[in-house]
Amino acid sequence: MSKTFAHEPDASRYTLTVDGNLVALADYRINGSSISFNHTYTQPNQRGKGFAGEVVEFAMDDVEATTERRVVPMCWYVSDWFDAHPARGGLLIR
């Protein structure tokens, strides 16, 4: 299984492809110094395999490494991800 993570700024999203097929994504919108993650999606036949969590983790790592922005978790999945990863709470807007 070959996984590829990507940031697609022109589409305002982070993606995960497996063996060349898009399996999960996290959409966002930038508003000044914040980045709002408003939608996370996994292909129905790929759900339950942890792909959404992987793409969200990749997105948070990228936001932290490449920007000074703070995250607004508008999507329930991203909000739940932060609940499960309290050590990453420094990325959240205060």
VENFENWO-V916345 format. One record per backbone hydrogen bond with DSSP energy under -0.5 kcal/mol. CO is the residue of the C=O (numbers start at 1). NH is the residue of the N-H. E is the energy in kcal/mol with one decimal. If there is no record, write none. Layout:
co->[CO CO]
nh->[NH NH]
e->[E E]
//
This chain:
co->[1 2 4 6 6 7 8 8 8 9 12 13 14 15 16 16 17 18 21 23 24 25 26 27 27 29 31 33 34 35 35 36 36 37 37 39 41 43 43 44 46 50 51 52 53 54 55 56 57 58 59 60 61 62 63 70 71 71 72 72 75 76 77 78 79 80 81 85 86 88 89 91]
nh->[3 19 17 8 15 9 11 12 13 12 28 8 26 6 23 24 4 21 18 43 16 41 14 38 39 36 34 70 31 37 72 29 38 74 75 27 25 46 47 47 49 54 55 56 57 58 59 60 61 62 63 64 65 66 67 35 73 93 37 74 79 80 81 82 83 84 85 88 89 91 92 71]
e->[-0.6 -3.2 -2.8 -0.5 -2.7 -0.6 -1.2 -0.6 -1.4 -0.7 -2.4 -3.2 -2.3 -2.1 -2.8 -1.6 -2.6 -1.9 -2.8 -2.5 -2.3 -2.5 -2.1 -1.0 -1.1 -3.2 -1.7 -2.0 -2.6 -0.6 -2.4 -2.0 -0.8 -0.9 -2.1 -3.1 -2.5 -2.6 -0.5 -1.1 -0.9 -1.8 -2.4 -2.3 -2.4 -2.4 -2.3 -2.7 -2.6 -2.3 -2.8 -2.4 -2.2 -2.4 -1.7 -2.4 -0.5 -2.2 -2.0 -1.7 -2.2 -2.6 -2.3 -2.1 -1.9 -2.0 -1.0 -2.3 -1.7 -2.1 -1.6 -3.4]
//
